[in-house]
Amino acid sequence: MARAKISTNTHGPAIRGVDPWTPSAGKMRQFLSEEERARLAVLASIVRLNKGEEIYSEGQRADAVFNIITGVVKAYKTAPDGSEHVTAFLFKDDMFGLSEEGKYTNSAKALTPLALYRFPVPALRRRLAKDADLEFHVICKLLHELRETQRHAFLLARRRALSKVAMFLQLLENLQAGRGERTAEIYLPMNRSDIGEYLGMSLEAVSRAFRGLTTRGIIKSRDRRHLKIADRSTFDEIAADTTNAP
């Protein structure tokens, strides 16, 4: 794992999320002031990883918390048979590395080339103990992550493959919009296998669902990483479908 000290021309760590107590129409905002970001930057080092590199593994001693500068992270749990079950995809400004009894509760790896801020847990705890505003903003971010976990649980409860995939694409689109990015196209940094592990579907079922949405003219793919919604009303109807038909 390559590491480098933070250069003086960076703005410092960012904690961006939806304010749980303010109407926001899903728009994320930067919780930290420039001064708070500078104070956090003093605690951190920058970690750079290549695609596929492991950040930490489940059960490992949790000695650091991470904040994404650029790139995408896959958080997952490994089943006894060795298969991976994706629990979250994490994007720019997300924080991760929470633990239970001093150990990481899942594994995390770089889904794309990655740059992270790495905060040693003891130093971060001391800073939060002294700074009530910063502690509050971290809590806001954790509440945002909790809502995403609840959405994932709701998504897994769906039975229709088309509905699961459409809702997943809708989630990515909403995250892009929340970060202030363009949504003319939806960017998929993960492959079909990763999507299946996140949705609780086989690779074949995911591929069939994408083909079905494409054949019906609901989505159009520029390549395997970029697609757009061609039939918005039908797409939204499928994503909202809560019937139990498989």
ChimeraX commands (.cxc) that place a marker at each C-alpha (Angstrom):
marker #1 position 0.00,0.00,0.00 radius 0.5
marker #1 position 1.67,3.21,-1.19 radius 0.5
marker #1 position 1.54,6.24,1.10 radius 0.5
marker #1 position 2.45,9.89,0.72 radius 0.5
marker #1 position 2.22,12.90,3.00 radius 0.5
marker #1 position -0.44,15.47,2.17 radius 0.5
marker #1 position 0.87,18.36,0.13 radius 0.5
marker #1 position 0.24,21.87,1.38 radius 0.5
marker #1 position -1.94,22.85,-1.60 radius 0.5
marker #1 position -4.76,20.37,-0.83 radius 0.5
marker #1 position -7.94,21.56,0.83 radius 0.5
marker #1 position -7.94,18.65,3.24 radius 0.5
marker #1 position -10.43,15.86,3.92 radius 0.5
marker #1 position -14.05,16.35,2.85 radius 0.5
marker #1 position -17.14,14.95,4.52 radius 0.5
marker #1 position -20.05,15.35,2.14 radius 0.5
marker #1 position -23.56,14.05,2.70 radius 0.5
marker #1 position -27.24,14.86,2.96 radius 0.5
marker #1 position -28.07,16.92,6.04 radius 0.5
marker #1 position -30.57,14.78,8.01 radius 0.5
marker #1 position -32.26,17.81,9.60 radius 0.5
marker #1 position -32.52,20.20,6.64 radius 0.5
marker #1 position -34.66,19.86,3.46 radius 0.5
marker #1 position -32.18,19.26,0.65 radius 0.5
marker #1 position -33.95,17.41,-2.21 radius 0.5
marker #1 position -31.22,14.77,-1.95 radius 0.5
marker #1 position -28.39,17.25,-2.58 radius 0.5
marker #1 position -25.23,16.55,-0.62 radius 0.5
marker #1 position -23.30,19.35,0.99 radius 0.5
marker #1 position -19.83,19.77,2.41 radius 0.5
marker #1 position -20.19,19.48,6.19 radius 0.5
marker #1 position -16.73,20.82,7.05 radius 0.5
marker #1 position -15.46,24.38,7.01 radius 0.5
marker #1 position -12.06,25.11,5.46 radius 0.5
marker #1 position -10.64,25.44,8.98 radius 0.5
marker #1 position -12.02,22.05,10.03 radius 0.5
marker #1 position -10.64,20.43,6.88 radius 0.5
marker #1 position -7.22,21.90,7.60 radius 0.5
marker #1 position -7.28,20.58,11.18 radius 0.5
marker #1 position -8.16,17.10,9.94 radius 0.5
marker #1 position -5.47,17.21,7.25 radius 0.5
marker #1 position -2.80,17.47,9.95 radius 0.5
marker #1 position -3.85,14.04,11.25 radius 0.5
marker #1 position -3.88,12.26,7.90 radius 0.5
marker #1 position -1.60,10.70,5.35 radius 0.5
marker #1 position -2.56,10.00,1.75 radius 0.5
marker #1 position -2.78,6.40,0.57 radius 0.5
marker #1 position -2.77,5.55,-3.14 radius 0.5
marker #1 position -3.80,2.13,-4.40 radius 0.5
marker #1 position -4.17,0.39,-7.72 radius 0.5
marker #1 position -7.41,-1.22,-8.86 radius 0.5
marker #1 position -7.99,-4.48,-6.97 radius 0.5
marker #1 position -5.66,-3.74,-4.05 radius 0.5
marker #1 position -6.94,-4.57,-0.59 radius 0.5
marker #1 position -7.33,-1.73,1.92 radius 0.5
marker #1 position -8.08,-3.94,4.92 radius 0.5
marker #1 position -9.68,-7.31,5.62 radius 0.5
marker #1 position -12.53,-8.38,7.88 radius 0.5
marker #1 position -11.35,-9.18,11.40 radius 0.5
marker #1 position -8.12,-7.18,11.03 radius 0.5
marker #1 position -7.29,-4.75,13.85 radius 0.5
marker #1 position -9.02,-1.46,13.02 radius 0.5
marker #1 position -6.23,1.07,13.37 radius 0.5
marker #1 position -7.44,3.66,10.83 radius 0.5
marker #1 position -10.50,5.32,9.28 radius 0.5
marker #1 position -10.49,6.38,5.63 radius 0.5
marker #1 position -11.93,9.22,3.54 radius 0.5
marker #1 position -12.04,8.88,-0.26 radius 0.5
marker #1 position -10.33,11.59,-2.32 radius 0.5
marker #1 position -10.80,9.97,-5.73 radius 0.5
marker #1 position -11.94,6.56,-6.91 radius 0.5
marker #1 position -14.44,3.93,-5.79 radius 0.5
marker #1 position -14.21,1.35,-2.97 radius 0.5
marker #1 position -15.97,-1.99,-2.67 radius 0.5
marker #1 position -16.85,-3.08,0.88 radius 0.5
marker #1 position -17.69,-6.76,1.20 radius 0.5
marker #1 position -17.93,-9.79,3.45 radius 0.5
marker #1 position -16.48,-13.18,2.55 radius 0.5
marker #1 position -18.67,-16.28,2.97 radius 0.5
marker #1 position -17.26,-19.60,4.28 radius 0.5
marker #1 position -17.17,-20.91,0.68 radius 0.5
marker #1 position -14.93,-17.98,-0.31 radius 0.5
marker #1 position -17.57,-16.05,-2.26 radius 0.5
marker #1 position -17.82,-12.29,-1.77 radius 0.5
marker #1 position -21.01,-10.46,-0.80 radius 0.5
marker #1 position -20.78,-6.73,-1.54 radius 0.5
marker #1 position -22.23,-4.59,1.25 radius 0.5
marker #1 position -21.52,-1.14,-0.19 radius 0.5
marker #1 position -19.94,0.84,-3.00 radius 0.5
marker #1 position -18.20,3.93,-1.63 radius 0.5
marker #1 position -17.44,7.10,-3.57 radius 0.5
marker #1 position -15.63,10.44,-3.32 radius 0.5
marker #1 position -15.91,12.05,0.16 radius 0.5
marker #1 position -17.32,8.89,1.77 radius 0.5
marker #1 position -15.85,7.74,5.08 radius 0.5
marker #1 position -15.34,4.09,5.93 radius 0.5
marker #1 position -13.44,1.78,8.24 radius 0.5
marker #1 position -15.87,1.51,11.14 radius 0.5
marker #1 position -15.23,-1.36,13.50 radius 0.5
marker #1 position -16.68,-3.50,16.25 radius 0.5
marker #1 position -14.61,-4.40,19.31 radius 0.5
marker #1 position -11.54,-2.96,17.64 radius 0.5
marker #1 position -11.77,-5.03,14.44 radius 0.5
marker #1 position -13.02,-4.20,10.95 radius 0.5
marker #1 position -16.49,-5.64,10.35 radius 0.5
marker #1 position -15.94,-6.18,6.62 radius 0.5
marker #1 position -13.23,-6.09,3.97 radius 0.5
marker #1 position -12.54,-3.26,1.54 radius 0.5
marker #1 position -10.66,-3.06,-1.74 radius 0.5
marker #1 position -10.07,-0.55,-4.52 radius 0.5
marker #1 position -12.62,-0.98,-7.29 radius 0.5
marker #1 position -10.77,1.66,-9.35 radius 0.5
marker #1 position -7.42,3.44,-8.90 radius 0.5
marker #1 position -7.81,5.11,-5.54 radius 0.5
marker #1 position -6.54,7.95,-3.36 radius 0.5
marker #1 position -7.55,8.04,0.31 radius 0.5
marker #1 position -6.96,10.05,3.43 radius 0.5
marker #1 position -5.93,7.68,6.22 radius 0.5
marker #1 position -6.68,8.75,9.81 radius 0.5
marker #1 position -5.07,6.81,12.67 radius 0.5
marker #1 position -7.89,5.98,15.09 radius 0.5
marker #1 position -6.19,7.30,18.29 radius 0.5
marker #1 position -5.45,10.70,16.71 radius 0.5
marker #1 position -8.96,10.98,15.26 radius 0.5
marker #1 position -10.57,10.11,18.60 radius 0.5
marker #1 position -8.53,12.79,20.37 radius 0.5
marker #1 position -9.52,15.38,17.76 radius 0.5
marker #1 position -13.24,14.51,17.95 radius 0.5
marker #1 position -13.15,14.66,21.76 radius 0.5
marker #1 position -11.92,18.27,21.53 radius 0.5
marker #1 position -14.11,19.46,18.66 radius 0.5
marker #1 position -17.89,19.16,19.17 radius 0.5
marker #1 position -18.72,20.67,15.75 radius 0.5
marker #1 position -16.50,18.20,13.94 radius 0.5
marker #1 position -17.93,15.31,15.96 radius 0.5
marker #1 position -21.46,16.44,15.01 radius 0.5
marker #1 position -20.55,16.55,11.30 radius 0.5
marker #1 position -19.11,13.05,11.47 radius 0.5
marker #1 position -22.38,11.89,13.07 radius 0.5
marker #1 position -24.31,13.52,10.19 radius 0.5
marker #1 position -22.17,11.59,7.72 radius 0.5
marker #1 position -22.72,8.33,9.59 radius 0.5
marker #1 position -26.49,8.92,9.50 radius 0.5
marker #1 position -26.21,9.40,5.74 radius 0.5
marker #1 position -24.35,6.08,5.48 radius 0.5
marker #1 position -27.01,4.41,7.64 radius 0.5
marker #1 position -29.72,5.55,5.21 radius 0.5
marker #1 position -27.74,4.01,2.35 radius 0.5
marker #1 position -27.53,0.74,4.30 radius 0.5
marker #1 position -31.29,0.80,4.77 radius 0.5
marker #1 position -31.79,1.34,1.04 radius 0.5
marker #1 position -29.54,-1.64,0.33 radius 0.5
marker #1 position -31.60,-3.83,2.68 radius 0.5
marker #1 position -34.81,-2.70,0.96 radius 0.5
marker #1 position -33.27,-3.41,-2.44 radius 0.5
marker #1 position -32.27,-6.94,-1.40 radius 0.5
marker #1 position -35.87,-7.60,-0.35 radius 0.5
marker #1 position -37.05,-7.12,-3.93 radius 0.5
marker #1 position -37.68,-10.33,-5.87 radius 0.5
marker #1 position -37.99,-9.10,-9.46 radius 0.5
marker #1 position -34.59,-8.95,-11.18 radius 0.5
marker #1 position -35.57,-6.04,-13.45 radius 0.5
marker #1 position -36.78,-4.04,-10.46 radius 0.5
marker #1 position -33.58,-4.70,-8.50 radius 0.5
marker #1 position -31.32,-3.62,-11.35 radius 0.5
marker #1 position -33.44,-0.56,-12.17 radius 0.5
marker #1 position -33.46,0.51,-8.52 radius 0.5
marker #1 position -29.68,0.04,-8.36 radius 0.5
marker #1 position -29.20,2.25,-11.44 radius 0.5
marker #1 position -31.56,4.80,-9.91 radius 0.5
marker #1 position -29.44,4.76,-6.74 radius 0.5
marker #1 position -26.26,5.46,-8.73 radius 0.5
marker #1 position -28.01,8.24,-10.63 radius 0.5
marker #1 position -29.22,9.84,-7.40 radius 0.5
marker #1 position -25.73,9.64,-5.89 radius 0.5
marker #1 position -24.28,11.39,-8.95 radius 0.5
marker #1 position -26.92,14.12,-8.70 radius 0.5
marker #1 position -26.32,14.47,-4.96 radius 0.5
marker #1 position -22.61,15.05,-5.60 radius 0.5
marker #1 position -23.46,17.72,-8.16 radius 0.5
marker #1 position -22.31,15.61,-11.11 radius 0.5
marker #1 position -24.03,15.41,-14.49 radius 0.5
marker #1 position -26.63,12.66,-14.84 radius 0.5
marker #1 position -27.07,12.57,-18.62 radius 0.5
marker #1 position -25.27,9.23,-18.28 radius 0.5
marker #1 position -24.97,6.86,-15.33 radius 0.5
marker #1 position -21.40,5.78,-14.62 radius 0.5
marker #1 position -20.88,2.15,-13.51 radius 0.5
marker #1 position -17.37,1.71,-12.09 radius 0.5
marker #1 position -18.25,-1.82,-11.02 radius 0.5
marker #1 position -18.61,-4.87,-13.26 radius 0.5
marker #1 position -21.70,-7.07,-13.62 radius 0.5
marker #1 position -20.31,-9.59,-11.14 radius 0.5
marker #1 position -19.89,-6.86,-8.47 radius 0.5
marker #1 position -23.46,-5.71,-9.12 radius 0.5
marker #1 position -24.72,-9.27,-8.67 radius 0.5
marker #1 position -22.85,-9.61,-5.37 radius 0.5
marker #1 position -24.43,-6.36,-4.18 radius 0.5
marker #1 position -27.96,-7.25,-5.31 radius 0.5
marker #1 position -27.89,-10.90,-4.25 radius 0.5
marker #1 position -28.24,-12.06,-7.87 radius 0.5
marker #1 position -26.25,-14.38,-10.09 radius 0.5
marker #1 position -24.12,-12.92,-12.87 radius 0.5
marker #1 position -26.47,-14.54,-15.40 radius 0.5
marker #1 position -29.54,-12.92,-13.80 radius 0.5
marker #1 position -27.87,-9.49,-13.80 radius 0.5
marker #1 position -26.90,-9.87,-17.46 radius 0.5
marker #1 position -30.45,-10.93,-18.40 radius 0.5
marker #1 position -31.88,-7.92,-16.58 radius 0.5
marker #1 position -29.56,-5.51,-18.40 radius 0.5
marker #1 position -30.43,-7.16,-21.72 radius 0.5
marker #1 position -34.14,-6.92,-20.91 radius 0.5
marker #1 position -33.93,-3.22,-20.09 radius 0.5
marker #1 position -31.90,-2.62,-23.26 radius 0.5
marker #1 position -34.10,-4.70,-25.57 radius 0.5
marker #1 position -37.21,-2.86,-24.37 radius 0.5
marker #1 position -35.54,0.48,-25.11 radius 0.5
marker #1 position -35.56,1.55,-21.47 radius 0.5
marker #1 position -31.78,2.04,-21.22 radius 0.5
marker #1 position -29.09,2.62,-23.83 radius 0.5
marker #1 position -25.45,1.72,-23.19 radius 0.5
marker #1 position -22.52,3.61,-24.69 radius 0.5
marker #1 position -20.22,0.93,-23.27 radius 0.5
marker #1 position -20.16,-1.33,-20.20 radius 0.5
marker #1 position -19.36,1.63,-17.93 radius 0.5
marker #1 position -21.80,4.26,-19.22 radius 0.5
marker #1 position -25.52,4.16,-19.93 radius 0.5
marker #1 position -28.46,6.53,-20.08 radius 0.5
marker #1 position -32.15,6.23,-19.33 radius 0.5
marker #1 position -34.00,6.27,-22.67 radius 0.5
marker #1 position -37.55,5.73,-21.37 radius 0.5
marker #1 position -37.79,7.58,-18.06 radius 0.5
marker #1 position -41.43,6.85,-17.21 radius 0.5
marker #1 position -41.10,3.09,-17.75 radius 0.5
marker #1 position -37.75,3.01,-15.95 radius 0.5
marker #1 position -39.19,4.78,-12.88 radius 0.5
marker #1 position -42.20,2.46,-12.92 radius 0.5
marker #1 position -39.98,-0.64,-12.92 radius 0.5
marker #1 position -37.71,0.77,-10.20 radius 0.5
marker #1 position -40.75,1.46,-8.01 radius 0.5
marker #1 position -42.31,-1.98,-8.57 radius 0.5
marker #1 position -42.76,-3.76,-5.23 radius 0.5
marker #1 position -44.64,-6.84,-6.46 radius 0.5
marker #1 position -43.38,-10.23,-5.33 radius 0.5
marker #1 position -43.31,-11.82,-8.77 radius 0.5
marker #1 position -39.81,-13.17,-9.52 radius 0.5
marker link #1:1,2 radius 0.2
marker link #1:2,3 radius 0.2
marker link #1:3,4 radius 0.2
marker link #1:4,5 radius 0.2
marker link #1:5,6 radius 0.2
marker link #1:6,7 radius 0.2
marker link #1:7,8 radius 0.2
marker link #1:8,9 radius 0.2
marker link #1:9,10 radius 0.2
marker link #1:10,11 radius 0.2
marker link #1:11,12 radius 0.2
marker link #1:12,13 radius 0.2
marker link #1:13,14 radius 0.2
marker link #1:14,15 radius 0.2
marker link #1:15,16 radius 0.2
marker link #1:16,17 radius 0.2
marker link #1:17,18 radius 0.2
marker link #1:18,19 radius 0.2
marker link #1:19,20 radius 0.2
marker link #1:20,21 radius 0.2
marker link #1:21,22 radius 0.2
marker link #1:22,23 radius 0.2
marker link #1:23,24 radius 0.2
marker link #1:24,25 radius 0.2
marker link #1:25,26 radius 0.2
marker link #1:26,27 radius 0.2
marker link #1:27,28 radius 0.2
marker link #1:28,29 radius 0.2
marker link #1:29,30 radius 0.2
marker link #1:30,31 radius 0.2
marker link #1:31,32 radius 0.2
marker link #1:32,33 radius 0.2
marker link #1:33,34 radius 0.2
marker link #1:34,35 radius 0.2
marker link #1:35,36 radius 0.2
marker link #1:36,37 radius 0.2
marker link #1:37,38 radius 0.2
marker link #1:38,39 radius 0.2
marker link #1:39,40 radius 0.2
marker link #1:40,41 radius 0.2
marker link #1:41,42 radius 0.2
marker link #1:42,43 radius 0.2
marker link #1:43,44 radius 0.2
marker link #1:44,45 radius 0.2
marker link #1:45,46 radius 0.2
marker link #1:46,47 radius 0.2
marker link #1:47,48 radius 0.2
marker link #1:48,49 radius 0.2
marker link #1:49,50 radius 0.2
marker link #1:50,51 radius 0.2
marker link #1:51,52 radius 0.2
marker link #1:52,53 radius 0.2
marker link #1:53,54 radius 0.2
marker link #1:54,55 radius 0.2
marker link #1:55,56 radius 0.2
marker link #1:56,57 radius 0.2
marker link #1:57,58 radius 0.2
marker link #1:58,59 radius 0.2
marker link #1:59,60 radius 0.2
marker link #1:60,61 radius 0.2
marker link #1:61,62 radius 0.2
marker link #1:62,63 radius 0.2
marker link #1:63,64 radius 0.2
marker link #1:64,65 radius 0.2
marker link #1:65,66 radius 0.2
marker link #1:66,67 radius 0.2
marker link #1:67,68 radius 0.2
marker link #1:68,69 radius 0.2
marker link #1:69,70 radius 0.2
marker link #1:70,71 radius 0.2
marker link #1:71,72 radius 0.2
marker link #1:72,73 radius 0.2
marker link #1:73,74 radius 0.2
marker link #1:74,75 radius 0.2
marker link #1:75,76 radius 0.2
marker link #1:76,77 radius 0.2
marker link #1:77,78 radius 0.2
marker link #1:78,79 radius 0.2
marker link #1:79,80 radius 0.2
marker link #1:80,81 radius 0.2
marker link #1:81,82 radius 0.2
marker link #1:82,83 radius 0.2
marker link #1:83,84 radius 0.2
marker link #1:84,85 radius 0.2
marker link #1:85,86 radius 0.2
marker link #1:86,87 radius 0.2
marker link #1:87,88 radius 0.2
marker link #1:88,89 radius 0.2
marker link #1:89,90 radius 0.2
marker link #1:90,91 radius 0.2
marker link #1:91,92 radius 0.2
marker link #1:92,93 radius 0.2
marker link #1:93,94 radius 0.2
marker link #1:94,95 radius 0.2
marker link #1:95,96 radius 0.2
marker link #1:96,97 radius 0.2
marker link #1:97,98 radius 0.2
marker link #1:98,99 radius 0.2
marker link #1:99,100 radius 0.2
marker link #1:100,101 radius 0.2
marker link #1:101,102 radius 0.2
marker link #1:102,103 radius 0.2
marker link #1:103,104 radius 0.2
marker link #1:104,105 radius 0.2
marker link #1:105,106 radius 0.2
marker link #1:106,107 radius 0.2
marker link #1:107,108 radius 0.2
marker link #1:108,109 radius 0.2
marker link #1:109,110 radius 0.2
marker link #1:110,111 radius 0.2
marker link #1:111,112 radius 0.2
marker link #1:112,113 radius 0.2
marker link #1:113,114 radius 0.2
marker link #1:114,115 radius 0.2
marker link #1:115,116 radius 0.2
marker link #1:116,117 radius 0.2
marker link #1:117,118 radius 0.2
marker link #1:118,119 radius 0.2
marker link #1:119,120 radius 0.2
marker link #1:120,121 radius 0.2
marker link #1:121,122 radius 0.2
marker link #1:122,123 radius 0.2
marker link #1:123,124 radius 0.2
marker link #1:124,125 radius 0.2
marker link #1:125,126 radius 0.2
marker link #1:126,127 radius 0.2
marker link #1:127,128 radius 0.2
marker link #1:128,129 radius 0.2
marker link #1:129,130 radius 0.2
marker link #1:130,131 radius 0.2
marker link #1:131,132 radius 0.2
marker link #1:132,133 radius 0.2
marker link #1:133,134 radius 0.2
marker link #1:134,135 radius 0.2
marker link #1:135,136 radius 0.2
marker link #1:136,137 radius 0.2
marker link #1:137,138 radius 0.2
marker link #1:138,139 radius 0.2
marker link #1:139,140 radius 0.2
marker link #1:140,141 radius 0.2
marker link #1:141,142 radius 0.2
marker link #1:142,143 radius 0.2
marker link #1:143,144 radius 0.2
marker link #1:144,145 radius 0.2
marker link #1:145,146 radius 0.2
marker link #1:146,147 radius 0.2
marker link #1:147,148 radius 0.2
marker link #1:148,149 radius 0.2
marker link #1:149,150 radius 0.2
marker link #1:150,151 radius 0.2
marker link #1:151,152 radius 0.2
marker link #1:152,153 radius 0.2
marker link #1:153,154 radius 0.2
marker link #1:154,155 radius 0.2
marker link #1:155,156 radius 0.2
marker link #1:156,157 radius 0.2
marker link #1:157,158 radius 0.2
marker link #1:158,159 radius 0.2
marker link #1:159,160 radius 0.2
marker link #1:160,161 radius 0.2
marker link #1:161,162 radius 0.2
marker link #1:162,163 radius 0.2
marker link #1:163,164 radius 0.2
marker link #1:164,165 radius 0.2
marker link #1:165,166 radius 0.2
marker link #1:166,167 radius 0.2
marker link #1:167,168 radius 0.2
marker link #1:168,169 radius 0.2
marker link #1:169,170 radius 0.2
marker link #1:170,171 radius 0.2
marker link #1:171,172 radius 0.2
marker link #1:172,173 radius 0.2
marker link #1:173,174 radius 0.2
marker link #1:174,175 radius 0.2
marker link #1:175,176 radius 0.2
marker link #1:176,177 radius 0.2
marker link #1:177,178 radius 0.2
marker link #1:178,179 radius 0.2
marker link #1:179,180 radius 0.2
marker link #1:180,181 radius 0.2
marker link #1:181,182 radius 0.2
marker link #1:182,183 radius 0.2
marker link #1:183,184 radius 0.2
marker link #1:184,185 radius 0.2
marker link #1:185,186 radius 0.2
marker link #1:186,187 radius 0.2
marker link #1:187,188 radius 0.2
marker link #1:188,189 radius 0.2
marker link #1:189,190 radius 0.2
marker link #1:190,191 radius 0.2
marker link #1:191,192 radius 0.2
marker link #1:192,193 radius 0.2
marker link #1:193,194 radius 0.2
marker link #1:194,195 radius 0.2
marker link #1:195,196 radius 0.2
marker link #1:196,197 radius 0.2
marker link #1:197,198 radius 0.2
marker link #1:198,199 radius 0.2
marker link #1:199,200 radius 0.2
marker link #1:200,201 radius 0.2
marker link #1:201,202 radius 0.2
marker link #1:202,203 radius 0.2
marker link #1:203,204 radius 0.2
marker link #1:204,205 radius 0.2
marker link #1:205,206 radius 0.2
marker link #1:206,207 radius 0.2
marker link #1:207,208 radius 0.2
marker link #1:208,209 radius 0.2
marker link #1:209,210 radius 0.2
marker link #1:210,211 radius 0.2
marker link #1:211,212 radius 0.2
marker link #1:212,213 radius 0.2
marker link #1:213,214 radius 0.2
marker link #1:214,215 radius 0.2
marker link #1:215,216 radius 0.2
marker link #1:216,217 radius 0.2
marker link #1:217,218 radius 0.2
marker link #1:218,219 radius 0.2
marker link #1:219,220 radius 0.2
marker link #1:220,221 radius 0.2
marker link #1:221,222 radius 0.2
marker link #1:222,223 radius 0.2
marker link #1:223,224 radius 0.2
marker link #1:224,225 radius 0.2
marker link #1:225,226 radius 0.2
marker link #1:226,227 radius 0.2
marker link #1:227,228 radius 0.2
marker link #1:228,229 radius 0.2
marker link #1:229,230 radius 0.2
marker link #1:230,231 radius 0.2
marker link #1:231,232 radius 0.2
marker link #1:232,233 radius 0.2
marker link #1:233,234 radius 0.2
marker link #1:234,235 radius 0.2
marker link #1:235,236 radius 0.2
marker link #1:236,237 radius 0.2
marker link #1:237,238 radius 0.2
marker link #1:238,239 radius 0.2
marker link #1:239,240 radius 0.2
marker link #1:240,241 radius 0.2
marker link #1:241,242 radius 0.2
marker link #1:242,243 radius 0.2
marker link #1:243,244 radius 0.2
marker link #1:244,245 radius 0.2
marker link #1:245,246 radius 0.2
view
